[in-house]
Amino acid sequence: MFQLKRRSVLQALSLVPVLSALSPMAAFAQSTALKISHQFPGGTVDEGDFRDRLTRMFAAEVTKRTKGALKFEIYPGSSLMKTNAQFSSMRKGALDLSLVPLSYAGGEVPEVNIGLMPGLVPSYEVGAAWKNAEIGKELNKLLLDKGIVLVSWIWQAGGVASRTKAVVDPEDVKGMKIRGGSREVDLMLKAAGAAVVSLPSNEIYAAMQTGAMDAAMTSSTSLISFRLEEVSKFLTSGRGQSYWYMFEPLMMSKLIFDKLSKEHQATIMAVGADLEAFSIKAAKEDDMLVATVYEKKGAKVVDLNAATVKKWQAIARATAWKDYADKSENCAKFLKLAEKLL
């Protein structure tokens, strides 16, 4: 009996590599949970930074629709890896998913700097239109070629938190140490006379607290989540009018995505698309909320009007837009396609 049992066990074990080779997707599904990394403060599905909430909603819904076959672990606050390492890590398959400002990868893939091009996206409606327009299709194709799958298209308006004075017109930034958020925004600020500071949004608080930076441009949600009202006396809000819209999508490593079954791939993309309406609603709510948060702390809140936005856009067109288009034929094509939606 022992010999028979032993033989049966050995035969079964001999089949394991064969079965694994025949069903790599099944083997992948049995592996550890997919990791989602982002730089924003952590919370819950119902409370906190809406970008963290979105990743948790995404994880819960995908797990539900796949009946537990796909599970996720959320790592907020750059707790898994440094902010700027996320994009390249996804390309290599070392990170599964991330919600990160796409322009942060501009040094690696110059074309993606279009995701924070001042004045190019004037509203949420225009940003949302990118997905199915030529610019969106070309951007999606580029990222797939670079090993990245765009899962959920997320845009956010932004404003300016300042320690020293309100930033409204271009002449206001002359001599200020200010963070723009992308190379392109920095070019516009330099042309207006500012000294630019480059760092991720989760490092703004410390820089402003120590006086290493006078002001920072960032999304309305980050203006709230990173508690910048504690180190600011002025806020230029992004409600109504703004020349600062940032593309910060939920993305997935193509190497990891390709290991999933077609059914699971479809589920991920469907849930990502379903959450886009939530992201627009939440972003607009934060554009309004940020003014209230800063006013309660005693900060002076100002808004932009169409004429002021056009002043900034004119500087951007002559500096950031031109510089971007001159980088390559591909960048010039991307800019031209995006301008079609203006």
C-alpha positions in Angstrom: 0.0 0.0 0.0 2.8 2.4 0.9 4.5 1.8 -2.5 1.2 2.5 -4.3 0.6 5.7 -2.4 4.2 6.8 -2.9 3.9 6.1 -6.6 0.7 8.1 -6.8 2.2 11.0 -5.0 5.3 11.0 -7.2 3.1 10.8 -10.3 1.0 13.8 -9.1 4.1 15.8 -8.3 5.5 15.1 -11.7 2.5 16.7 -13.3 2.8 20.0 -11.4 5.3 21.7 -13.8 3.3 20.4 -16.8 0.0 21.9 -15.4 1.7 25.1 -14.5 3.1 25.4 -18.0 -0.3 24.7 -19.5 -2.1 27.2 -17.3 0.1 30.2 -16.4 -2.9 32.4 -16.0 -4.3 30.1 -13.4 -1.0 30.0 -11.6 -0.8 33.8 -11.7 -4.3 34.1 -10.2 -3.1 31.9 -7.3 -0.2 34.3 -6.6 0.0 37.1 -4.1 -2.4 40.1 -4.3 -1.7 42.8 -6.9 -0.1 45.8 -5.4 -1.4 49.4 -6.0 1.0 52.2 -5.1 0.4 55.9 -4.9 1.9 59.0 -3.2 -1.3 60.3 -1.7 -2.5 60.1 2.0 -4.3 56.9 2.9 -7.9 56.6 4.0 -10.9 54.4 3.5 -13.3 53.7 0.6 -15.6 56.4 2.1 -13.2 59.0 3.5 -10.0 60.7 2.6 -8.2 61.8 -0.6 -10.4 60.7 -3.5 -7.5 59.3 -5.4 -6.8 56.8 -2.5 -10.5 56.2 -2.3 -10.6 55.5 -6.0 -7.9 52.8 -5.8 -9.8 51.2 -2.9 -13.1 51.3 -4.8 -11.3 49.8 -7.8 -9.8 47.0 -5.8 -13.1 46.1 -4.0 -15.1 46.1 -7.2 -12.6 44.1 -9.3 -12.3 41.5 -6.4 -16.1 41.4 -6.3 -16.6 40.9 -10.0 -13.9 38.2 -10.3 -15.3 36.4 -7.2 -12.1 36.8 -5.3 -9.8 35.6 -8.1 -8.1 39.0 -8.2 -7.2 40.7 -4.9 -5.3 43.8 -4.2 -3.1 45.6 -1.6 -3.1 49.4 -1.4 0.1 51.2 -0.5 -0.6 55.0 0.0 1.9 57.7 0.9 4.7 56.3 -1.2 5.0 53.6 1.4 5.9 50.8 -1.1 8.4 52.8 -3.1 9.5 56.3 -3.9 7.0 58.4 -6.0 9.2 58.8 -9.0 10.1 55.1 -9.2 6.5 54.0 -9.8 6.3 54.5 -13.6 9.6 52.7 -14.4 8.7 49.9 -11.9 5.5 49.3 -13.7 7.3 49.1 -17.1 9.6 46.4 -15.7 6.7 44.5 -14.0 8.2 45.2 -10.6 5.0 47.1 -9.6 1.5 46.0 -10.6 -0.6 49.3 -10.5 -0.1 52.9 -9.6 -2.2 56.1 -9.6 0.5 58.7 -10.4 0.7 62.0 -12.3 1.8 60.9 -15.7 4.0 64.0 -16.3 6.3 62.6 -13.5 7.6 60.2 -16.1 8.5 63.0 -18.5 12.2 62.4 -18.1 11.8 58.8 -19.2 9.1 59.3 -21.9 9.2 63.0 -23.0 5.8 62.7 -24.8 3.9 62.2 -21.5 4.8 65.8 -20.4 1.6 66.7 -22.3 -0.3 65.4 -19.2 0.5 68.7 -17.4 0.8 71.2 -20.2 -0.3 74.6 -18.9 -3.3 76.1 -20.7 -3.8 73.0 -23.0 -6.7 71.5 -21.0 -9.1 74.3 -20.0 -11.8 72.2 -18.4 -12.8 68.8 -17.2 -15.0 68.3 -20.2 -12.0 68.8 -22.6 -9.9 66.5 -20.5 -12.5 63.8 -20.5 -12.8 64.2 -24.3 -9.1 63.1 -24.7 -9.8 59.5 -24.1 -11.8 58.8 -27.3 -10.2 61.5 -29.4 -7.1 61.1 -31.6 -4.9 62.5 -28.8 -6.1 59.9 -26.4 -5.7 57.0 -28.8 -2.2 58.1 -29.7 -1.3 58.5 -26.0 -2.7 55.1 -25.2 -0.8 53.5 -28.0 2.4 55.1 -26.9 2.0 53.9 -23.3 1.2 50.4 -24.4 4.4 50.4 -26.4 6.2 51.5 -23.2 4.7 48.7 -21.2 1.9 50.7 -19.5 -1.9 50.1 -19.6 -4.1 53.1 -19.0 -6.9 51.8 -16.7 -8.7 54.9 -15.6 -8.5 58.4 -17.1 -8.3 61.0 -14.2 -7.9 64.8 -14.6 -7.7 67.4 -11.9 -7.7 71.2 -11.8 -5.2 72.9 -9.5 -4.3 76.1 -7.8 -1.5 77.8 -6.0 -0.8 77.8 -2.2 1.6 80.6 -1.2 3.4 81.8 1.9 4.1 85.4 0.8 1.5 86.8 -1.6 -1.4 85.8 -3.8 -0.4 84.4 -7.3 -2.9 85.6 -9.9 -1.2 87.4 -12.8 2.1 86.3 -14.3 4.0 89.3 -12.9 3.1 88.0 -9.4 5.6 85.2 -9.5 8.6 87.3 -10.3 11.3 86.5 -7.8 9.3 83.7 -6.1 10.6 80.2 -5.4 7.7 78.2 -6.8 6.9 74.6 -7.7 5.0 74.1 -10.9 4.6 70.4 -11.0 6.0 69.6 -14.4 8.9 70.7 -16.7 6.4 72.5 -18.9 4.8 74.5 -16.1 8.3 75.4 -14.8 9.2 76.8 -18.2 6.2 79.1 -18.1 7.0 80.2 -14.6 10.6 80.9 -15.5 9.5 83.0 -18.4 7.4 85.0 -15.9 10.4 85.5 -13.6 10.1 82.8 -11.0 12.8 80.6 -9.6 11.4 77.0 -10.0 11.6 74.2 -7.5 11.1 70.6 -8.6 9.7 68.0 -6.2 6.8 65.6 -5.8 3.6 66.9 -4.2 4.1 64.9 -1.0 7.3 66.9 -0.3 5.7 70.4 -0.7 4.7 70.8 2.9 8.3 70.4 4.3 9.7 72.8 1.6 7.1 75.5 2.4 7.4 75.0 6.1 11.2 75.6 6.1 10.9 78.5 3.6 12.8 76.6 0.9 9.8 77.4 -1.3 7.4 80.3 -1.4 4.5 78.8 -3.3 3.4 75.6 -5.0 1.1 74.8 -7.8 -0.7 71.4 -7.3 -4.1 69.8 -7.6 -7.0 71.0 -5.5 -7.1 67.6 -3.7 -3.4 67.7 -2.9 -3.8 71.3 -1.6 -6.2 69.7 0.9 -4.7 66.3 1.5 -1.2 67.5 2.3 -2.5 70.1 4.7 -0.8 73.0 2.9 -3.3 75.4 4.4 -1.1 75.1 7.6 1.9 76.7 5.8 0.1 79.1 3.5 -1.4 82.5 3.8 -2.8 82.8 0.2 -4.7 80.4 -2.1 -5.4 80.8 -5.8 -8.2 78.3 -6.3 -8.9 76.2 -9.4 -12.6 76.5 -9.2 -14.3 77.9 -12.3 -11.2 78.9 -14.2 -7.7 77.4 -14.3 -4.7 77.0 -16.7 -3.5 74.0 -14.6 -5.1 70.6 -15.3 -3.1 67.5 -14.5 -3.6 64.0 -15.9 -3.0 61.4 -13.1 -4.4 58.1 -14.3 -4.6 54.7 -12.7 -2.2 52.6 -14.7 -1.1 49.0 -14.8 2.0 47.2 -15.8 1.4 45.6 -19.2 3.7 42.7 -18.2 1.3 41.9 -15.4 -1.9 42.7 -17.3 -0.9 40.3 -20.1 -0.6 37.5 -17.6 -4.3 37.8 -16.8 -7.1 36.0 -18.5 -9.1 37.9 -21.2 -12.0 38.0 -18.8 -10.0 39.5 -16.0 -8.5 42.0 -18.3 -11.9 43.1 -19.4 -13.1 43.4 -15.8 -10.1 45.6 -14.9 -10.8 47.9 -17.8 -14.5 48.1 -17.2 -14.1 49.0 -13.6 -11.5 51.6 -14.4 -13.9 53.2 -16.9 -16.8 53.1 -14.5 -14.8 55.1 -11.9 -14.0 58.0 -14.3 -17.4 59.6 -13.5 -16.6 59.4 -9.8 -13.2 61.0 -10.3 -14.6 64.0 -12.2 -17.3 64.6 -9.6 -14.8 64.3 -6.7 -12.3 66.5 -8.4 -14.9 69.2 -8.9 -16.0 69.0 -5.3 -12.4 69.4 -4.1 -12.1 72.5 -6.3 -14.8 74.0 -4.3 -13.9 72.5 -0.9 -10.3 73.8 -1.0 -11.4 77.4 -0.8 -13.4 76.7 2.3 -10.6 74.8 4.0 -8.1 77.7 3.4 -10.6 80.4 4.4 -11.2 78.6 7.7 -7.4 78.8 8.4 -7.4 82.5 7.7 -5.9 82.4 4.2 -6.9 84.9 1.6 -8.6 83.0 -1.3 -8.6 84.4 -4.8 -10.0 83.1 -8.1 -8.8 83.4 -11.7 -10.9 84.9 -14.5 -10.8 84.2 -18.3 -8.6 87.2 -19.1 -6.0 86.1 -16.5 -6.0 82.5 -17.7 -5.4 83.8 -21.3 -2.3 85.7 -20.1 -0.8 82.5 -18.7 -1.8 80.6 -21.8 0.0 83.1 -24.0 3.2 82.6 -22.0 2.8 78.8 -22.1 2.2 78.8 -25.8 5.4 80.7 -26.5 7.5 78.7 -24.0 6.2 75.3 -22.8 4.2 74.4 -25.9 7.0 75.4 -28.3 9.7 73.6 -26.2 7.5 70.4 -26.1 6.8 70.5 -29.9 10.5 71.0 -30.7 11.5 67.9 -28.7 10.5 65.5 -31.4 8.1 64.9 -34.3 6.0 62.7 -32.0 5.7 65.5 -29.4 4.7 68.0 -32.1 2.0 65.6 -33.3 0.7 65.1 -29.8 0.4 68.8 -29.3 -1.4 69.4 -32.6 -3.9 66.6 -31.8 -4.6 68.0 -28.3 -5.1 71.6 -29.7 -7.9 70.2 -31.9 -10.0 70.0 -28.7 -9.6 73.6 -27.7 
